[in-house]
Amino acid sequence: MKQKILFVMNNLQCGGAEKALISLLETIDYSLYEVDLYLLRHSGIFMSKIPAAVKLLGEPQEYQYYDMPIRKAVLNCLKRGRINIASFRLRAGVIYKTEKNSVRCEQRVWKYLSKSLKSIDQVYDIAIGYLEKNPIYFCIDKVKARKKIGFIHNDYDRLGMDPSYDKTYFDKLDHLVTVSGECGTILKKRFPKYAHKVEVMHNIVSPAAIRNLAMEDADWNAANTIPDSPVGQTPPIKKDSAIKLVSIGRLNYQKGFEMAVQTCKELVEGGYPVQWYVIGEGEERKTLERMISENGLQDRFHLLGVKENPYPYIREADIYVQPSRFEGKSIAIDEAKILHKPIVVTNFSTAKDQITDRHNGLIVEMDARSIAQGIKALLEDASLRRQLSVNLEKEPLGTETEIEKLYALFDSKK
């Protein structure tokens, strides 16, 4: 008989964890497992990528009240006779207004969001909260399962969460899975009581699939900007002279793209004909657009928005740059490695899990000048660029077998 597995996730927007979930779902052996997927919101570019064998459960209608302005939410609840949810949403509104730390705000709001959401009736063999915070909390509070597993996709200490809140939930998990050795070490130090629960499972990436998708054409001229953007549309590329720099990630503080704008300015002022493209979307778009405009980089630094297939852009890049402040294990870096690109990354805590400096990429300090120096070093040293690419060609980069670690957790007696 097949084991019944449930995955819980916020949505399928353009993030590394979301992409990792799709890769995992594409790899599972459906002759052995029956898989359900529960999303708090049925949204995101990866919705179309959910394998046909996966049963997508209904969207919780109550979640929408926490995803709209408080006045609208409360009036909507009252019209529908949902007085209890109106009360919970009002109390959550106080937290939204007073808690300045957005991550801890999400943790604290869960108390009321949880009371608004229905439990899942189905009993599962395994329930997996595939991301920190709400997905894990939902698995503990709202799902009946023989075994429960939580995933942490980042350096826990850099997420800004309240560990005392998470202890209550980690205590009820059978396994706490994270995506790199360094992330595992951080979790064990932060939660020594649960060190025995910590497991490392690298994100699943398929070199063959990525290289195949990379052969499509990249539309460099279709910048996906928001309406009335001061940056406007991306100008045509002069392929014979432009140096293409590509970065991928959400437009938020973690990814460090404001440093990238400053780096781009320094390169331009130094006479380098760079065109820097960022694939991703997020809450810092307005801020970045303003920085781009203020620095006169409208024709040099381009926010392309979300791209369902980012691989052609990586393939055609001269250099891949990851200016992050922190990461778990960056899928985008792995993808750039698979496509044998010269890579520059900042020295975030887990960078050395993926890059060995001057062997398969460059690790630079976390500031605009250092990032610029790393890019210049690659641009000015063709032999170094070639050597990095040659070393990447020799590196085994497929991680499809990581799924076996998950199977082992399913079957373990813990």
N, C-alpha and C positions, 0 to 999 in steps of 0.2 A: 504494500500500500504506500502511496506517495505521502511524504511529509508535507504538511500545510505550513507555508511560510508567509509572513506578513512583513512588508517593508513600509515604514512610515517616513514621510518627508514633507517639508513645507510646501514646495512647488517644484517645477522643473525649469526655473529661470536659468540664466547663462552663467552658472558658477561651476567651479571645479568639482565640488561634491555632487552636484546634479549630473554632470557629465560622467563622473565615476560610477554613479548609480546606474545610469543607462548602460555603460560598458559591462557592469556586473550582471545586469538583467539579460544582456545579450549573450553572456557566457554560461549562465546556469544550465544545468542538465534538467530539462523539463520532463524527462522520462522518470526522474527520481523525485522531483519536487513540484508541488502545486503552489503557485506564487500569486499573492494578492498585493496590490499597491494602494496605499491610502495617502492621499495628498490633501493638505489643508486647503489648498487652492489649486484648481485645475488650470494652471497657467504656465507659460514658459515655452521657449523654442524647442525644448526636447520632448514635448508632449507627443509629437508625431513619431518619436523614436521608441516609444514604449513597445516592446515585443508583443506580438499578437497572443502569445501564450500567457501573458500576464493579465490578470483580472484587475481592472481599475475600479476601485470601490467608489461609491457616490461621494460627491463633495459635501462636506458639512455646512449646511446653510447658515448655522449660527456663527461661523467664523467671520462672515462678512461684516458683522456688527463691530468687530474689532479692527476692521480694515477700512473704516469710513469715519468721517467727522462725528464727534460725540452727539451733537444735536440731531443730526440725521439718523444716527443709529438708534438713539433713544425713542424718537418719534416713530421710527419704523417698527421697533419692538412693541411699543404701546398700541399701534394700529392693529397689530397681529395678536394682541392679548398676551404677549410674552413679558409680563411685568417682572418676573424673576430675572430674565436676561437684561432687561433695562436697568435693573438695580445693579447687577454685576458690572455692566458696561459703565455705569456712572462711577462706581468705585475704581474700576480700571482707569477711568479718565483722570482721576486724581493722581494716580501713579504716572500716567503719561505726561502730566503737566509738571510734576514735582521731581521726578527722577531724571537727572540730566545724563546719566550714563545709559545709553540706548540698550546695551546688552543686558545690564542688570534690570532695566525697565522691563524687557521681555521676560526675564526670569520672574519678576514680582507679579507681572500681569497674569502669568499662567494660573495663579490661584483662582482668578475669576473666569478666565477663558476656559479652564478645565470644567468649572461648574456649568458652563454654557454648552459644552459639547457632549454629545451622546457617546456612550461606550459602544464598542463593536460587539455584536452578539456572538459572532463566530469564535470558536475556541481554536487556537493555533498550536502547532508544535513549537514553532519558533516565531518570536516577534522581534523585529529589528528597527530601532530608532536610528535612522541612517545619518543623523546630524545632531550636533549638540543642541541643548535647550529643548524647544517644543517637541520635536520628534521623539526624543528620549522620554520626556515627561509624559507624553501621550501614551507611549508603550507601557509605562509603569501604571498610570492611573486609569487608562481606558481600554486596555486589552487584556484578555485572558489567554495565557500561553504557558506551556510547560517550561520554556526557557526564554529569557529576554537578553538581548544584546544591544549595546549602545555604541555608536561610532562617534569619535572625535576627529575632525578633519584638519585640525590646526594645532599650533603651539598653544596649549591651554593657558599658560601664564600670560600670553599676549592678547587673549580674547577679552580680558577685562571683566570676566564673570565673577560671581560671588561663590567661592568654593563651598562655603557652609551650606548654601542652598542645594548645590549639586550632591553633597554627601548623602542626603536623604534618598536621592534617586539612585546614585551609584551603588548604595548599599543593597538595593533590590535587583540590580543587574547580575546576570550570571557571568557575562564577559563584557569588558570595556575595550573596544578595538580602536586602534589609531593607525595612522598611515605611514609612519616612519619610525626608525629606531630612536631618533632624538625626541620625537613627540612622545614615544613610550617612556623614555627616561624621565621626561618632564612630568608626565602623569603620575609615575611611581613616586617621585619626590613630593609632589603636591598632595597625593592621596596614598600615603604609605600603607594605610589599613587595607586598601584595595589593590595593592601592587600585584597580588596573585591573580587578579582578574584581567590585568592588562595584557593585551595581545597586539602584535603588529601585523597588519595586512596591507601591503602596498596596493595603490589604486591599479586597476586592470587597464592596461593599454595594449593594443594590437598593432605592431609595426606594419603588418601587411595591409590592414584596413586603412591606416593613416596614410601610407604611401599611395594607395589607390585613390583615396579622396583628394589627395594633394595634387593630382594631375589635372583637376579641373582648373578653369581660368579664374584668376582673382580680378574682381571689378574694382580697381583702385579708384575709380572716379565717382563711385556711388557712396559718398559719405552719408551716413544715416543720422543726420543731425535733427535736433528737436525743432519745432516750428519757431520761426523768428530768431534762429540762432545767429549771434553776432559773427560766428565763424563762417557760416555758409557752406557751400559745397566745395569738395576737394577739387583742385585744378588738375588738368591732365599731367601725367608724369612724362618727363623727358628721359626715356629709358637709357639713353646713352650716357647720361651724366649724373642722374640722381642716385644717391645712396639711400637705400630703403632700410629703415629701422622699424621693427615690428615688436609690439608688446601686446599681451593679452591679459585681461582681468577686469573685475568689477571696478567701476569708477568710485572707489572709496579710499579712505585713509590708509588702510592696510597695504594697498598696492603701490603707493608712493608716486602717483603720476604727476603730482605737482613738482616733484623733484625732476621728473622727466622733462617737463616744460622748461625748467631752468637749465637743464642739461642741453636741451635742444638750442636754447638761446646762445649758450657758450659755444656750441659747435658751429652755429651759423656765423657768429661773430669771428670765429677762427677761420672762416673761409671754407668750411666743409659743406658741400651741396646736399645736405641731408633732407630726407622726407620721412617724418616719423609718423607711423600709423598705430593707433591704439584700437583694439577690438574689444568691445565690452560696453556695458551701460551701468549707471548707478547714480547715487545721490549727489556726487561731486561734479556732475557734468557742467552745471552752471558756473561753478567756481573755476573749473578748468578752462571753460570757454572764455571767461573773463581774463584769466591769466594769459591765454593764447593771444587775445586781442591786445591786451596791455603791452605785451612784449613784441607785437608786430609779427607774430608767427602764423598768421592765418593761412599762408601758402606753404607752411613748413610742417606744422603739427596738426594732425587730423584725427578726429574722433569718429571712427567708422560705425560706432554702435555695435549691435549684436550681429554676428555672422553665423549662420547655421553650420557652415563649413569653413573654418578658419585656416585649414591646412594649406590651400594654395597661397595664401598670404605669407605663411611661414616659409613655404618652399621658395617663393620669389624674393624673400628678404635677403639683404646682405648680412645683417646681424640681427639676432633676437636679443631683446633686452628685458630683464625682469627687475624693476626697481623697487621691489616690495620691502616693507618694514618687517613683515613676518609672514611665514607660510607654514603649512603642515608639510605636505609633499606636493609640489606644484606639478599638476598634470601638464600645464603649458610648457614647462621646461623639459619634461620628458618628451613631449611631442616635437619640440625643436631639436632635441638630441636625436630622435628617430629620423628626422629629416636632415641631419648632419650639418646643422647651422652653427656658425660661430656664435657663442652665447656670452653675454655679460649679465651677471646677477649681483645684487647687493649682498652684503655679508649678514643676512638674517640668520637666526639661530639654527635653522635646519638646512642651510644652503649646502653644507658639506655632505649631506646625505645624497645629493644629486650631482654636485659639481666638484671636481678636483682641480684646484686652481692651476691654470696653464697646462692642464692635461686634456680636459674635455670642455673647457670654458674658462672664463675669467671671473673671479670673485673680487669685488671692489667694495670700498667702504660706503656707508649709507649716506651719501650726500651728492649733490649735483656735480660738483667738480670732480669727484672720484669716478662717478659714472662716466663723465665726459672723457676722463683720462683713459678709462678702460676701452671705450669705443675708439678713441684715437689710436690706442696701441694696436688694436686689430686692423684698423683702416690702413695704418702705416707699415704693417708687417705682414706681407702676403704669405711668407713661409709659416708664420705662427697660425694664421687662419687655416692654411692647408693642413698643418699638423693636427690642429684641433679636430678638423673634419675627418682626417684619416683615423684618429683615435676613436672617434665616435662610430665609424664604420666597423671597427673591431669589437665594440662594446655590445654585449647581449642586452637588448632593451625590452624585449617582450615580457609581459608579466601575466599572461593568461593563466599560468599555473597557480597564481595567488588564490584562485577560487577554491583550490584544494584546502587551503587554510580555513576557509569559511565552512566547507563541508565537515572538517574535523571538529570545529566548534559545535556544529549541529549535532554531531554524534557523540561528543564527549560526555562523560558522566558528571561533570561539574554542574 
